[in-house]
Amino acid sequence: MSRRSEKVGNTLKKALSEIIRLNFDFDVLVSVVEVDISPDLSQAKIYLSVMADKELKNLVRDDLESNKSSIKNSISDFIKLRKIPELIFILDETIEKAERIQKLIDKVNISSAKE
């Protein structure tokens, strides 16, 4: 990742966090975990952490997807680019996977301690 795309990605992450906080009234915690921007700045993959069940996570993502144009308009208040990148919202499952792995490790440790 070039220095420019890294800088734009970091600014975009901050902007999206603020936009989601101010413009959306989700009943769950929604965090922008990472923004991966293409080298030509044409596309941004936004990784979201949503503290909810699978169904609600999908509703949050769908709501953001359906409001892409207004989100892109709001981004222009935070960052000056010739063209705002195409936004792709992706649910980040890293925390859930880590919790499942930790539970499995704990389960193995408990059963080996009993032996």
Biopython code that builds the backbone (N, CA, C, O; Angstrom):
import numpy as np
from Bio.PDB.StructureBuilder import StructureBuilder

atoms = [
    (1, "MET", "N", (0.854, -1.173, 0.000)),
    (1, "MET", "CA", (0.000, 0.000, 0.000)),
    (1, "MET", "C", (0.902, 1.238, 0.000)),
    (1, "MET", "O", (1.833, 1.351, 0.797)),
    (2, "SER", "N", (0.604, 2.139, -0.895)),
    (2, "SER", "CA", (1.404, 3.364, -0.977)),
    (2, "SER", "C", (1.102, 4.272, 0.214)),
    (2, "SER", "O", (0.085, 4.126, 0.891)),
    (3, "ARG", "N", (1.998, 5.192, 0.441)),
    (3, "ARG", "CA", (1.828, 6.126, 1.563)),
    (3, "ARG", "C", (0.544, 6.942, 1.388)),
    (3, "ARG", "O", (-0.175, 7.194, 2.355)),
    (4, "ARG", "N", (0.268, 7.346, 0.166)),
    (4, "ARG", "CA", (-0.935, 8.147, -0.110)),
    (4, "ARG", "C", (-2.205, 7.344, 0.184)),
    (4, "ARG", "O", (-3.109, 7.832, 0.863)),
    (5, "SER", "N", (-2.270, 6.107, -0.332)),
    (5, "SER", "CA", (-3.481, 5.312, -0.106)),
    (5, "SER", "C", (-3.627, 4.946, 1.372)),
    (5, "SER", "O", (-4.747, 4.827, 1.870)),
    (6, "GLU", "N", (-2.512, 4.766, 2.071)),
    (6, "GLU", "CA", (-2.569, 4.496, 3.509)),
    (6, "GLU", "C", (-3.127, 5.706, 4.266)),
    (6, "GLU", "O", (-3.952, 5.561, 5.167)),
    (7, "LYS", "N", (-2.667, 6.888, 3.887)),
    (7, "LYS", "CA", (-3.138, 8.122, 4.523)),
    (7, "LYS", "C", (-4.629, 8.343, 4.245)),
    (7, "LYS", "O", (-5.392, 8.695, 5.145)),
    (8, "VAL", "N", (-5.031, 8.133, 2.994)),
    (8, "VAL", "CA", (-6.446, 8.285, 2.630)),
    (8, "VAL", "C", (-7.286, 7.248, 3.382)),
    (8, "VAL", "O", (-8.375, 7.559, 3.865)),
    (9, "GLY", "N", (-6.776, 6.016, 3.478)),
    (9, "GLY", "CA", (-7.488, 4.960, 4.195)),
    (9, "GLY", "C", (-7.712, 5.300, 5.656)),
    (9, "GLY", "O", (-8.802, 5.082, 6.185)),
    (10, "ASN", "N", (-6.685, 5.835, 6.317)),
    (10, "ASN", "CA", (-6.814, 6.223, 7.730)),
    (10, "ASN", "C", (-7.814, 7.360, 7.913)),
    (10, "ASN", "O", (-8.618, 7.349, 8.846)),
    (11, "THR", "N", (-7.756, 8.336, 7.020)),
    (11, "THR", "CA", (-8.700, 9.462, 7.092)),
    (11, "THR", "C", (-10.123, 8.981, 6.826)),
    (11, "THR", "O", (-11.072, 9.415, 7.478)),
    (12, "LEU", "N", (-10.253, 8.081, 5.861)),
    (12, "LEU", "CA", (-11.556, 7.517, 5.520)),
    (12, "LEU", "C", (-12.130, 6.726, 6.702)),
    (12, "LEU", "O", (-13.330, 6.788, 6.968)),
    (13, "LYS", "N", (-11.286, 5.996, 7.396)),
    (13, "LYS", "CA", (-11.723, 5.226, 8.568)),
    (13, "LYS", "C", (-12.293, 6.155, 9.638)),
    (13, "LYS", "O", (-13.358, 5.887, 10.196)),
    (14, "LYS", "N", (-11.589, 7.239, 9.920)),
    (14, "LYS", "CA", (-12.067, 8.211, 10.911)),
    (14, "LYS", "C", (-13.374, 8.858, 10.455)),
    (14, "LYS", "O", (-14.308, 9.017, 11.241)),
    (15, "ALA", "N", (-13.425, 9.227, 9.177)),
    (15, "ALA", "CA", (-14.623, 9.870, 8.636)),
    (15, "ALA", "C", (-15.828, 8.937, 8.712)),
    (15, "ALA", "O", (-16.906, 9.345, 9.145)),
    (16, "LEU", "N", (-15.648, 7.689, 8.292)),
    (16, "LEU", "CA", (-16.754, 6.735, 8.307)),
    (16, "LEU", "C", (-17.232, 6.449, 9.729)),
    (16, "LEU", "O", (-18.431, 6.302, 9.965)),
    (17, "SER", "N", (-16.308, 6.371, 10.662)),
    (17, "SER", "CA", (-16.693, 6.160, 12.065)),
    (17, "SER", "C", (-17.595, 7.293, 12.544)),
    (17, "SER", "O", (-18.616, 7.054, 13.189)),
    (18, "GLU", "N", (-17.213, 8.516, 12.227)),
    (18, "GLU", "CA", (-18.011, 9.692, 12.620)),
    (18, "GLU", "C", (-19.353, 9.705, 11.899)),
    (18, "GLU", "O", (-20.386, 9.964, 12.517)),
    (19, "ILE", "N", (-19.347, 9.431, 10.610)),
    (19, "ILE", "CA", (-20.583, 9.448, 9.809)),
    (19, "ILE", "C", (-21.573, 8.421, 10.338)),
    (19, "ILE", "O", (-22.759, 8.715, 10.486)),
    (20, "ILE", "N", (-21.089, 7.216, 10.622)),
    (20, "ILE", "CA", (-21.971, 6.167, 11.140)),
    (20, "ILE", "C", (-22.510, 6.569, 12.511)),
    (20, "ILE", "O", (-23.693, 6.379, 12.793)),
    (21, "ARG", "N", (-21.657, 7.117, 13.354)),
    (21, "ARG", "CA", (-22.073, 7.524, 14.701)),
    (21, "ARG", "C", (-23.133, 8.627, 14.653)),
    (21, "ARG", "O", (-24.098, 8.600, 15.416)),
    (22, "LEU", "N", (-22.948, 9.593, 13.756)),
    (22, "LEU", "CA", (-23.843, 10.752, 13.707)),
    (22, "LEU", "C", (-25.116, 10.526, 12.893)),
    (22, "LEU", "O", (-26.168, 11.069, 13.230)),
    (23, "ASN", "N", (-25.032, 9.736, 11.831)),
    (23, "ASN", "CA", (-26.145, 9.645, 10.879)),
    (23, "ASN", "C", (-26.983, 8.376, 10.970)),
    (23, "ASN", "O", (-28.028, 8.280, 10.326)),
    (24, "PHE", "N", (-26.542, 7.409, 11.754)),
    (24, "PHE", "CA", (-27.279, 6.149, 11.844)),
    (24, "PHE", "C", (-27.596, 5.860, 13.302)),
    (24, "PHE", "O", (-26.775, 6.083, 14.193)),
    (25, "ASP", "N", (-28.799, 5.362, 13.524)),
    (25, "ASP", "CA", (-29.235, 5.070, 14.887)),
    (25, "ASP", "C", (-29.361, 3.557, 15.059)),
    (25, "ASP", "O", (-30.462, 3.021, 15.186)),
    (26, "PHE", "N", (-28.212, 2.883, 15.059)),
    (26, "PHE", "CA", (-28.214, 1.441, 15.263)),
    (26, "PHE", "C", (-28.326, 1.157, 16.756)),
    (26, "PHE", "O", (-27.778, 1.891, 17.578)),
    (27, "ASP", "N", (-29.038, 0.088, 17.100)),
    (27, "ASP", "CA", (-29.185, -0.298, 18.503)),
    (27, "ASP", "C", (-28.019, -1.149, 18.992)),
    (27, "ASP", "O", (-28.019, -1.627, 20.126)),
    (28, "VAL", "N", (-27.032, -1.329, 18.129)),
    (28, "VAL", "CA", (-25.863, -2.143, 18.471)),
    (28, "VAL", "C", (-24.592, -1.343, 18.210)),
    (28, "VAL", "O", (-24.611, -0.321, 17.524)),
    (29, "LEU", "N", (-23.497, -1.826, 18.768)),
    (29, "LEU", "CA", (-22.209, -1.175, 18.565)),
    (29, "LEU", "C", (-21.673, -1.527, 17.179)),
    (29, "LEU", "O", (-21.526, -2.703, 16.844)),
    (30, "VAL", "N", (-21.384, -0.508, 16.379)),
    (30, "VAL", "CA", (-20.829, -0.688, 15.038)),
    (30, "VAL", "C", (-19.502, 0.061, 14.989)),
    (30, "VAL", "O", (-19.442, 1.263, 15.248)),
    (31, "SER", "N", (-18.434, -0.671, 14.650)),
    (31, "SER", "CA", (-17.102, -0.063, 14.580)),
    (31, "SER", "C", (-16.493, -0.297, 13.211)),
    (31, "SER", "O", (-16.650, -1.365, 12.620)),
    (32, "VAL", "N", (-15.797, 0.714, 12.716)),
    (32, "VAL", "CA", (-15.021, 0.552, 11.489)),
    (32, "VAL", "C", (-13.659, 0.030, 11.928)),
    (32, "VAL", "O", (-12.876, 0.751, 12.546)),
    (33, "VAL", "N", (-13.386, -1.229, 11.604)),
    (33, "VAL", "CA", (-12.167, -1.889, 12.051)),
    (33, "VAL", "C", (-10.987, -1.522, 11.162)),
    (33, "VAL", "O", (-9.890, -1.243, 11.645)),
    (34, "GLU", "N", (-11.231, -1.527, 9.862)),
    (34, "GLU", "CA", (-10.148, -1.276, 8.913)),
    (34, "GLU", "C", (-10.737, -0.782, 7.601)),
    (34, "GLU", "O", (-11.863, -1.125, 7.241)),
    (35, "VAL", "N", (-9.961, 0.025, 6.896)),
    (35, "VAL", "CA", (-10.322, 0.449, 5.545)),
    (35, "VAL", "C", (-9.150, 0.083, 4.651)),
    (35, "VAL", "O", (-8.034, 0.571, 4.828)),
    (36, "ASP", "N", (-9.427, -0.781, 3.693)),
    (36, "ASP", "CA", (-8.402, -1.218, 2.746)),
    (36, "ASP", "C", (-8.705, -0.543, 1.415)),
    (36, "ASP", "O", (-9.699, -0.861, 0.763)),
    (37, "ILE", "N", (-7.854, 0.381, 1.020)),
    (37, "ILE", "CA", (-8.117, 1.174, -0.183)),
    (37, "ILE", "C", (-7.193, 0.728, -1.307)),
    (37, "ILE", "O", (-6.019, 0.436, -1.080)),
    (38, "SER", "N", (-7.730, 0.679, -2.516)),
    (38, "SER", "CA", (-6.929, 0.256, -3.668)),
    (38, "SER", "C", (-5.867, 1.311, -3.984)),
    (38, "SER", "O", (-6.041, 2.484, -3.654)),
    (39, "PRO", "N", (-4.769, 0.898, -4.622)),
    (39, "PRO", "CA", (-3.685, 1.845, -4.929)),
    (39, "PRO", "C", (-4.129, 3.052, -5.757)),
    (39, "PRO", "O", (-3.587, 4.145, -5.599)),
    (40, "ASP", "N", (-5.113, 2.857, -6.637)),
    (40, "ASP", "CA", (-5.585, 3.975, -7.463)),
    (40, "ASP", "C", (-6.701, 4.776, -6.784)),
    (40, "ASP", "O", (-7.272, 5.687, -7.384)),
    (41, "LEU", "N", (-7.006, 4.428, -5.524)),
    (41, "LEU", "CA", (-8.015, 5.116, -4.701)),
    (41, "LEU", "C", (-9.431, 5.023, -5.264)),
    (41, "LEU", "O", (-10.285, 5.844, -4.929)),
    (42, "SER", "N", (-9.683, 4.036, -6.109)),
    (42, "SER", "CA", (-11.004, 3.926, -6.724)),
    (42, "SER", "C", (-11.972, 3.077, -5.900)),
    (42, "SER", "O", (-13.186, 3.156, -6.090)),
    (43, "GLN", "N", (-11.436, 2.268, -4.988)),
    (43, "GLN", "CA", (-12.273, 1.336, -4.254)),
    (43, "GLN", "C", (-11.797, 1.240, -2.803)),
    (43, "GLN", "O", (-10.597, 1.185, -2.535)),
    (44, "ALA", "N", (-12.743, 1.220, -1.884)),
    (44, "ALA", "CA", (-12.412, 1.088, -0.464)),
    (44, "ALA", "C", (-13.242, -0.038, 0.144)),
    (44, "ALA", "O", (-14.473, -0.017, 0.103)),
    (45, "LYS", "N", (-12.543, -1.018, 0.708)),
    (45, "LYS", "CA", (-13.211, -2.091, 1.435)),
    (45, "LYS", "C", (-13.247, -1.674, 2.899)),
    (45, "LYS", "O", (-12.209, -1.464, 3.526)),
    (46, "ILE", "N", (-14.458, -1.560, 3.430)),
    (46, "ILE", "CA", (-14.642, -1.122, 4.803)),
    (46, "ILE", "C", (-15.031, -2.335, 5.640)),
    (46, "ILE", "O", (-16.090, -2.928, 5.437)),
    (47, "TYR", "N", (-14.168, -2.695, 6.578)),
    (47, "TYR", "CA", (-14.409, -3.834, 7.452)),
    (47, "TYR", "C", (-15.094, -3.342, 8.724)),
    (47, "TYR", "O", (-14.581, -2.480, 9.437)),
    (48, "LEU", "N", (-16.267, -3.914, 8.985)),
    (48, "LEU", "CA", (-17.095, -3.486, 10.115)),
    (48, "LEU", "C", (-17.172, -4.563, 11.186)),
    (48, "LEU", "O", (-17.285, -5.751, 10.883)),
    (49, "SER", "N", (-17.112, -4.141, 12.419)),
    (49, "SER", "CA", (-17.378, -5.025, 13.543)),
    (49, "SER", "C", (-18.731, -4.611, 14.109)),
    (49, "SER", "O", (-18.932, -3.461, 14.500)),
    (50, "VAL", "N", (-19.655, -5.569, 14.147)),
    (50, "VAL", "CA", (-20.999, -5.297, 14.655)),
    (50, "VAL", "C", (-21.267, -6.272, 15.796)),
    (50, "VAL", "O", (-21.248, -7.487, 15.602)),
    (51, "MET", "N", (-21.516, -5.733, 16.983)),
    (51, "MET", "CA", (-21.760, -6.573, 18.158)),
    (51, "MET", "C", (-23.236, -6.951, 18.210)),
    (51, "MET", "O", (-24.039, -6.324, 18.901)),
    (52, "ALA", "N", (-23.567, -8.005, 17.449)),
    (52, "ALA", "CA", (-24.950, -8.471, 17.384)),
    (52, "ALA", "C", (-24.973, -9.862, 16.760)),
    (52, "ALA", "O", (-23.937, -10.411, 16.384)),
    (53, "ASP", "N", (-26.188, -10.421, 16.659)),
    (53, "ASP", "CA", (-26.306, -11.720, 16.006)),
    (53, "ASP", "C", (-26.200, -11.562, 14.490)),
    (53, "ASP", "O", (-26.217, -10.448, 13.966)),
    (54, "LYS", "N", (-26.091, -12.688, 13.802)),
    (54, "LYS", "CA", (-25.846, -12.699, 12.355)),
    (54, "LYS", "C", (-26.899, -11.900, 11.583)),
    (54, "LYS", "O", (-26.569, -11.133, 10.678)),
    (55, "GLU", "N", (-28.153, -12.086, 11.947)),
    (55, "GLU", "CA", (-29.250, -11.409, 11.246)),
    (55, "GLU", "C", (-29.143, -9.886, 11.368)),
    (55, "GLU", "O", (-29.297, -9.165, 10.381)),
    (56, "LEU", "N", (-28.883, -9.413, 12.561)),
    (56, "LEU", "CA", (-28.765, -7.974, 12.798)),
    (56, "LEU", "C", (-27.520, -7.402, 12.123)),
    (56, "LEU", "O", (-27.538, -6.277, 11.623)),
    (57, "LYS", "N", (-26.447, -8.180, 12.114)),
    (57, "LYS", "CA", (-25.221, -7.750, 11.420)),
    (57, "LYS", "C", (-25.516, -7.500, 9.946)),
    (57, "LYS", "O", (-25.103, -6.489, 9.379)),
    (58, "ASN", "N", (-26.236, -8.437, 9.337)),
    (58, "ASN", "CA", (-26.577, -8.290, 7.921)),
    (58, "ASN", "C", (-27.489, -7.091, 7.685)),
    (58, "ASN", "O", (-27.366, -6.411, 6.666)),
    (59, "LEU", "N", (-28.402, -6.827, 8.615)),
    (59, "LEU", "CA", (-29.278, -5.656, 8.491)),
    (59, "LEU", "C", (-28.475, -4.357, 8.545)),
    (59, "LEU", "O", (-28.745, -3.423, 7.790)),
    (60, "VAL", "N", (-27.490, -4.303, 9.437)),
    (60, "VAL", "CA", (-26.634, -3.115, 9.545)),
    (60, "VAL", "C", (-25.880, -2.907, 8.240)),
    (60, "VAL", "O", (-25.859, -1.803, 7.697)),
    (61, "ARG", "N", (-25.255, -3.980, 7.734)),
    (61, "ARG", "CA", (-24.508, -3.875, 6.481)),
    (61, "ARG", "C", (-25.424, -3.457, 5.328)),
    (61, "ARG", "O", (-25.061, -2.598, 4.524)),
    (62, "ASP", "N", (-26.601, -4.061, 5.249)),
    (62, "ASP", "CA", (-27.544, -3.722, 4.181)),
    (62, "ASP", "C", (-27.990, -2.265, 4.273)),
    (62, "ASP", "O", (-28.141, -1.596, 3.251)),
    (63, "ASP", "N", (-28.199, -1.776, 5.483)),
    (63, "ASP", "CA", (-28.586, -0.378, 5.689)),
    (63, "ASP", "C", (-27.479, 0.557, 5.197)),
    (63, "ASP", "O", (-27.753, 1.553, 4.529)),
    (64, "LEU", "N", (-26.244, 0.234, 5.529)),
    (64, "LEU", "CA", (-25.113, 1.052, 5.062)),
    (64, "LEU", "C", (-24.986, 0.978, 3.539)),
    (64, "LEU", "O", (-24.739, 1.988, 2.881)),
    (65, "GLU", "N", (-25.154, -0.215, 2.989)),
    (65, "GLU", "CA", (-25.086, -0.389, 1.530)),
    (65, "GLU", "C", (-26.148, 0.451, 0.825)),
    (65, "GLU", "O", (-25.870, 1.087, -0.191)),
    (66, "SER", "N", (-27.359, 0.451, 1.365)),
    (66, "SER", "CA", (-28.446, 1.188, 0.712)),
    (66, "SER", "C", (-28.292, 2.705, 0.848)),
    (66, "SER", "O", (-28.939, 3.463, 0.126)),
    (67, "ASN", "N", (-27.444, 3.142, 1.763)),
    (67, "ASN", "CA", (-27.213, 4.576, 1.959)),
    (67, "ASN", "C", (-25.837, 5.024, 1.480)),
    (67, "ASN", "O", (-25.320, 6.046, 1.931)),
    (68, "LYS", "N", (-25.252, 4.264, 0.573)),
    (68, "LYS", "CA", (-23.902, 4.569, 0.081)),
    (68, "LYS", "C", (-23.768, 5.978, -0.474)),
    (68, "LYS", "O", (-22.784, 6.665, -0.201)),
    (69, "SER", "N", (-24.750, 6.407, -1.245)),
    (69, "SER", "CA", (-24.621, 7.724, -1.889)),
    (69, "SER", "C", (-24.587, 8.851, -0.855)),
    (69, "SER", "O", (-23.801, 9.788, -0.993)),
    (70, "SER", "N", (-25.422, 8.771, 0.169)),
    (70, "SER", "CA", (-25.386, 9.823, 1.196)),
    (70, "SER", "C", (-24.106, 9.730, 2.032)),
    (70, "SER", "O", (-23.579, 10.751, 2.474)),
    (71, "ILE", "N", (-23.614, 8.524, 2.247)),
    (71, "ILE", "CA", (-22.351, 8.352, 2.970)),
    (71, "ILE", "C", (-21.209, 8.961, 2.165)),
    (71, "ILE", "O", (-20.345, 9.642, 2.717)),
    (72, "LYS", "N", (-21.209, 8.712, 0.858)),
    (72, "LYS", "CA", (-20.160, 9.280, 0.002)),
    (72, "LYS", "C", (-20.217, 10.809, 0.011)),
    (72, "LYS", "O", (-19.179, 11.471, 0.019)),
    (73, "ASN", "N", (-21.421, 11.361, 0.009)),
    (73, "ASN", "CA", (-21.561, 12.822, 0.089)),
    (73, "ASN", "C", (-21.006, 13.354, 1.409)),
    (73, "ASN", "O", (-20.346, 14.392, 1.434)),
    (74, "SER", "N", (-21.271, 12.651, 2.492)),
    (74, "SER", "CA", (-20.768, 13.071, 3.801)),
    (74, "SER", "C", (-19.248, 12.960, 3.884)),
    (74, "SER", "O", (-18.601, 13.766, 4.552)),
    (75, "ILE", "N", (-18.684, 11.970, 3.212)),
    (75, "ILE", "CA", (-17.224, 11.787, 3.216)),
    (75, "ILE", "C", (-16.531, 13.014, 2.651)),
    (75, "ILE", "O", (-15.455, 13.393, 3.113)),
    (76, "SER", "N", (-17.143, 13.635, 1.656)),
    (76, "SER", "CA", (-16.516, 14.805, 1.023)),
    (76, "SER", "C", (-16.348, 15.972, 2.003)),
    (76, "SER", "O", (-15.551, 16.875, 1.750)),
    (77, "ASP", "N", (-17.089, 15.964, 3.116)),
    (77, "ASP", "CA", (-16.896, 16.986, 4.155)),
    (77, "ASP", "C", (-15.616, 16.745, 4.953)),
    (77, "ASP", "O", (-15.047, 17.676, 5.523)),
    (78, "PHE", "N", (-15.167, 15.490, 4.990)),
    (78, "PHE", "CA", (-13.998, 15.121, 5.784)),
    (78, "PHE", "C", (-12.704, 15.081, 4.981)),
    (78, "PHE", "O", (-11.629, 15.368, 5.509)),
    (79, "ILE", "N", (-12.809, 14.726, 3.708)),
    (79, "ILE", "CA", (-11.609, 14.515, 2.908)),
    (79, "ILE", "C", (-11.833, 15.039, 1.494)),
    (79, "ILE", "O", (-12.873, 14.792, 0.884)),
    (80, "LYS", "N", (-10.866, 15.749, 0.996)),
    (80, "LYS", "CA", (-10.974, 16.319, -0.345)),
    (80, "LYS", "C", (-10.272, 15.400, -1.347)),
    (80, "LYS", "O", (-9.045, 15.311, -1.387)),
    (81, "LEU", "N", (-11.077, 14.735, -2.138)),
    (81, "LEU", "CA", (-10.570, 13.868, -3.203)),
    (81, "LEU", "C", (-11.281, 14.231, -4.490)),
    (81, "LEU", "O", (-12.423, 14.690, -4.485)),
    (82, "ARG", "N", (-10.586, 14.017, -5.588)),
    (82, "ARG", "CA", (-11.215, 14.276, -6.879)),
    (82, "ARG", "C", (-12.450, 13.397, -7.043)),
    (82, "ARG", "O", (-13.491, 13.840, -7.527)),
    (83, "LYS", "N", (-12.306, 12.133, -6.625)),
    (83, "LYS", "CA", (-13.417, 11.188, -6.712)),
    (83, "LYS", "C", (-13.425, 10.343, -5.443)),
    (83, "LYS", "O", (-12.401, 9.776, -5.060)),
    (84, "ILE", "N", (-14.567, 10.264, -4.802)),
    (84, "ILE", "CA", (-14.705, 9.438, -3.599)),
    (84, "ILE", "C", (-14.712, 7.973, -4.049)),
    (84, "ILE", "O", (-15.416, 7.626, -4.998)),
    (85, "PRO", "N", (-13.942, 7.113, -3.382)),
    (85, "PRO", "CA", (-13.871, 5.706, -3.800)),
    (85, "PRO", "C", (-15.208, 4.980, -3.674)),
    (85, "PRO", "O", (-16.072, 5.365, -2.887)),
    (86, "GLU", "N", (-15.354, 3.934, -4.459)),
    (86, "GLU", "CA", (-16.512, 3.050, -4.351)),
    (86, "GLU", "C", (-16.405, 2.339, -3.006)),
    (86, "GLU", "O", (-15.346, 1.813, -2.666)),
    (87, "LEU", "N", (-17.492, 2.319, -2.241)),
    (87, "LEU", "CA", (-17.468, 1.739, -0.903)),
    (87, "LEU", "C", (-18.004, 0.314, -0.925)),
    (87, "LEU", "O", (-19.063, 0.040, -1.489)),
    (88, "ILE", "N", (-17.255, -0.585, -0.303)),
    (88, "ILE", "CA", (-17.676, -1.980, -0.176)),
    (88, "ILE", "C", (-17.663, -2.310, 1.315)),
    (88, "ILE", "O", (-16.606, -2.313, 1.945)),
    (89, "PHE", "N", (-18.836, -2.588, 1.876)),
    (89, "PHE", "CA", (-18.939, -2.876, 3.305)),
    (89, "PHE", "C", (-18.835, -4.379, 3.535)),
    (89, "PHE", "O", (-19.562, -5.165, 2.926)),
    (90, "ILE", "N", (-17.918, -4.769, 4.427)),
    (90, "ILE", "CA", (-17.655, -6.178, 4.716)),
    (90, "ILE", "C", (-17.735, -6.375, 6.226)),
    (90, "ILE", "O", (-17.146, -5.617, 6.997)),
    (91, "LEU", "N", (-18.472, -7.403, 6.634)),
    (91, "LEU", "CA", (-18.551, -7.716, 8.061)),
    (91, "LEU", "C", (-17.277, -8.438, 8.480)),
    (91, "LEU", "O", (-16.906, -9.451, 7.888)),
    (92, "ASP", "N", (-16.616, -7.917, 9.497)),
    (92, "ASP", "CA", (-15.378, -8.502, 10.001)),
    (92, "ASP", "C", (-15.724, -9.498, 11.105)),
    (92, "ASP", "O", (-16.280, -9.125, 12.139)),
    (93, "GLU", "N", (-15.394, -10.756, 10.878)),
    (93, "GLU", "CA", (-15.725, -11.824, 11.823)),
    (93, "GLU", "C", (-14.540, -12.191, 12.714)),
    (93, "GLU", "O", (-14.605, -13.194, 13.425)),
    (94, "THR", "N", (-13.478, -11.421, 12.695)),
    (94, "THR", "CA", (-12.252, -11.753, 13.415)),
    (94, "THR", "C", (-12.487, -11.940, 14.911)),
    (94, "THR", "O", (-11.994, -12.904, 15.498)),
    (95, "ILE", "N", (-13.225, -11.041, 15.526)),
    (95, "ILE", "CA", (-13.460, -11.125, 16.975)),
    (95, "ILE", "C", (-14.240, -12.395, 17.318)),
    (95, "ILE", "O", (-13.902, -13.086, 18.279)),
    (96, "GLU", "N", (-15.276, -12.706, 16.543)),
    (96, "GLU", "CA", (-16.079, -13.897, 16.802)),
    (96, "GLU", "C", (-15.246, -15.161, 16.628)),
    (96, "GLU", "O", (-15.355, -16.095, 17.422)),
    (97, "LYS", "N", (-14.411, -15.192, 15.587)),
    (97, "LYS", "CA", (-13.552, -16.360, 15.364)),
    (97, "LYS", "C", (-12.561, -16.527, 16.507)),
    (97, "LYS", "O", (-12.319, -17.646, 16.959)),
    (98, "ALA", "N", (-11.995, -15.437, 16.973)),
    (98, "ALA", "CA", (-11.043, -15.494, 18.087)),
    (98, "ALA", "C", (-11.725, -16.008, 19.354)),
    (98, "ALA", "O", (-11.139, -16.790, 20.103)),
    (99, "GLU", "N", (-12.960, -15.570, 19.594)),
    (99, "GLU", "CA", (-13.698, -16.038, 20.771)),
    (99, "GLU", "C", (-13.985, -17.532, 20.688)),
    (99, "GLU", "O", (-13.866, -18.241, 21.687)),
    (100, "ARG", "N", (-14.367, -18.022, 19.489)),
    (100, "ARG", "CA", (-14.624, -19.454, 19.317)),
    (100, "ARG", "C", (-13.357, -20.264, 19.558)),
    (100, "ARG", "O", (-13.394, -21.302, 20.218)),
    (101, "ILE", "N", (-12.240, -19.790, 19.024)),
    (101, "ILE", "CA", (-10.966, -20.487, 19.213)),
    (101, "ILE", "C", (-10.591, -20.500, 20.688)),
    (101, "ILE", "O", (-10.141, -21.522, 21.207)),
    (102, "GLN", "N", (-10.774, -19.371, 21.363)),
    (102, "GLN", "CA", (-10.451, -19.298, 22.795)),
    (102, "GLN", "C", (-11.309, -20.269, 23.596)),
    (102, "GLN", "O", (-10.811, -20.917, 24.517)),
    (103, "LYS", "N", (-12.594, -20.379, 23.258)),
    (103, "LYS", "CA", (-13.474, -21.316, 23.957)),
    (103, "LYS", "C", (-13.008, -22.752, 23.746)),
    (103, "LYS", "O", (-13.029, -23.557, 24.677)),
    (104, "LEU", "N", (-12.586, -23.078, 22.516)),
    (104, "LEU", "CA", (-12.081, -24.424, 22.239)),
    (104, "LEU", "C", (-10.809, -24.703, 23.033)),
    (104, "LEU", "O", (-10.643, -25.793, 23.580)),
    (105, "ILE", "N", (-9.921, -23.731, 23.098)),
    (105, "ILE", "CA", (-8.677, -23.887, 23.870)),
    (105, "ILE", "C", (-9.001, -24.075, 25.351)),
    (105, "ILE", "O", (-8.426, -24.938, 26.015)),
    (106, "ASP", "N", (-9.928, -23.261, 25.864)),
    (106, "ASP", "CA", (-10.328, -23.386, 27.267)),
    (106, "ASP", "C", (-10.930, -24.759, 27.546)),
    (106, "ASP", "O", (-10.667, -25.358, 28.588)),
    (107, "LYS", "N", (-11.733, -25.250, 26.616)),
    (107, "LYS", "CA", (-12.368, -26.554, 26.763)),
    (107, "LYS", "C", (-11.318, -27.663, 26.819)),
    (107, "LYS", "O", (-11.417, -28.577, 27.637)),
    (108, "VAL", "N", (-10.316, -27.579, 25.948)),
    (108, "VAL", "CA", (-9.234, -28.565, 25.932)),
    (108, "VAL", "C", (-8.429, -28.481, 27.230)),
    (108, "VAL", "O", (-8.072, -29.507, 27.809)),
    (109, "ASN", "N", (-8.147, -27.272, 27.678)),
    (109, "ASN", "CA", (-7.393, -27.089, 28.927)),
    (109, "ASN", "C", (-8.144, -27.646, 30.132)),
    (109, "ASN", "O", (-7.534, -28.243, 31.019)),
    (110, "ILE", "N", (-9.451, -27.457, 30.171)),
    (110, "ILE", "CA", (-10.264, -27.962, 31.280)),
    (110, "ILE", "C", (-10.262, -29.484, 31.283)),
    (110, "ILE", "O", (-10.091, -30.105, 32.332)),
    (111, "SER", "N", (-10.454, -30.094, 30.100)),
    (111, "SER", "CA", (-10.491, -31.554, 30.041)),
    (111, "SER", "C", (-9.119, -32.167, 30.321)),
    (111, "SER", "O", (-9.047, -33.250, 30.903)),
    (112, "SER", "N", (-8.033, -31.511, 29.925)),
    (112, "SER", "CA", (-6.698, -32.053, 30.219)),
    (112, "SER", "C", (-6.341, -31.849, 31.692)),
    (112, "SER", "O", (-5.556, -32.622, 32.243)),
    (113, "ALA", "N", (-6.898, -30.832, 32.335)),
    (113, "ALA", "CA", (-6.655, -30.603, 33.761)),
    (113, "ALA", "C", (-7.378, -31.645, 34.610)),
    (113, "ALA", "O", (-6.920, -31.985, 35.701)),
    (114, "LYS", "N", (-8.501, -32.150, 34.116)),
    (114, "LYS", "CA", (-9.263, -33.164, 34.839)),
    (114, "LYS", "C", (-8.565, -34.514, 34.800)),
    (114, "LYS", "O", (-8.789, -35.353, 35.673)),
    (115, "GLU", "N", (-7.725, -34.731, 33.801)),
    (115, "GLU", "CA", (-7.055, -36.031, 33.649)),
    (115, "GLU", "C", (-5.914, -36.215, 34.547)),
    (115, "GLU", "O", (-5.268, -37.262, 34.517)),
]
sb = StructureBuilder()
sb.init_structure("model")
sb.init_model(0)
sb.init_chain("A")
sb.init_seg("    ")
for serial, (resi, resn, name, xyz) in enumerate(atoms, 1):
    if name == "N":
        sb.init_residue(resn, " ", resi, " ")
    sb.init_atom(name, np.array(xyz, "f"), 0.0, 1.0, " ", f" {name:<3s}", serial, name[0])
structure = sb.get_structure()
